[in-house]
């Protein structure tokens, strides 16, 4: 019997580029010691105060079906937070609560893309982006950026591939690069969206992890609120990756239709998780800074380590929990370097090619182990790269 093309073509008919990660996980399951610098999973678990709020809600009986759009409390909390941060009037009618940011990305594309439509996304990209677009039956089309421009999007690059497109997906602060899109870049993106009548889907799950510059939500730009869907999540800001609680913020009409979608798919998010999320979002900036602090600290450690050598280049690390490192001097691809590093030193990193061709010859390092282990692994990585670069130069 035949399966749908929608489901069989999610990865484009090939690998999703995560082979190094899966190999590292197999090594760990076989008892090998591996330093994992692969995925964006906090090494410090969800704060006990959030778990207490979750436990209290569950024990108080909030374990049945919750309202499909989200509880009024959490929708109001998200709306108030977004309005405070952007200055754009926002109410609960602009908010749908979803089972995490990934479900929000899928729902957003379901809302604006018909089968056969073209959905744009920036390269480099988070690994699920093209599959999410294909999963709704649309055609995923990449917009190239370059390392030489610090992976900032440019209007002319979007213009070049925008014919026939209906949507554009962006992510700032950016995974995988750690770049925060500048006001100039986002204004250029907004102009292109208005010129080509594109929906803008803005993934802002790292908005509490900004080390340099300032995060700007494109929804706050002139005439963009009516064509922008913002994706947010508790996963990164509050180390609640397993709780699966996110949201979409957008025009009321879009949200009303997305509620119908949620009714026929996810049927909402557990009430006790939503209550814990409401507690976390109103606990104040101190809690969010506590959760972001390890990555801010490790970024500073990395800057010192990388400054002491001249083989490995650093893409501007302005936000998020990752470093994008340029290892082209070694003569190896990102995948080749990552496999060799895993084989020789049991350090697992993600190949740049896992996130598109714009980051070929790069690797992504997640700053998700304790400071001492992180520093040691990064120094080993740099030494290994220097050795490989010397060999390459001698060939």
HELIX and SHEET records of a PDB file:
HELIX    1   1 UNK A    5  UNK A    8  1                                   4    
HELIX    2   2 UNK A   19  UNK A   29  1                                  11    
HELIX    3   3 UNK A   48  UNK A   59  1                                  12    
HELIX    4   4 UNK A   72  UNK A   86  1                                  15    
HELIX    5   5 UNK A   92  UNK A   94  5                                   3    
HELIX    6   6 UNK A  100  UNK A  112  1                                  13    
HELIX    7   7 UNK A  129  UNK A  135  1                                   7    
HELIX    8   8 UNK A  147  UNK A  149  5                                   3    
HELIX    9   9 UNK A  155  UNK A  161  1                                   7    
HELIX   10  10 UNK A  183  UNK A  196  1                                  14    
HELIX   11  11 UNK A  218  UNK A  220  5                                   3    
HELIX   12  12 UNK A  225  UNK A  227  5                                   3    
HELIX   13  13 UNK A  241  UNK A  243  5                                   3    
HELIX   14  14 UNK A  252  UNK A  264  1                                  13    
HELIX   15  15 UNK A  271  UNK A  281  1                                  11    
HELIX   16  16 UNK A  285  UNK A  307  1                                  23    
HELIX   17  17 UNK A  328  UNK A  330  5                                   3    
HELIX   18  18 UNK A  334  UNK A  345  1                                  12    
HELIX   19  19 UNK A  352  UNK A  355  5                                   4    
HELIX   20  20 UNK A  357  UNK A  359  5                                   3    
HELIX   21  21 UNK A  371  UNK A  394  1                                  24    
SHEET    1   A 5 UNK A  35  UNK A  37  0                                        
SHEET    2   A 5 UNK A 347  UNK A 351  1                                        
SHEET    3   A 5 UNK A 362  UNK A 366 -1                                        
SHEET    4   A 5 UNK A 322  UNK A 326 -1                                        
SHEET    5   A 5 UNK A 313  UNK A 314 -1                                        
SHEET    1   B 7 UNK A  95  UNK A  98  0                                        
SHEET    2   B 7 UNK A 246  UNK A 249 -1                                        
SHEET    3   B 7 UNK A 228  UNK A 233 -1                                        
SHEET    4   B 7 UNK A 199  UNK A 203  1                                        
SHEET    5   B 7 UNK A 165  UNK A 171  1                                        
SHEET    6   B 7 UNK A 118  UNK A 123  1                                        
SHEET    7   B 7 UNK A 139  UNK A 144  1                                        
END                                                                             
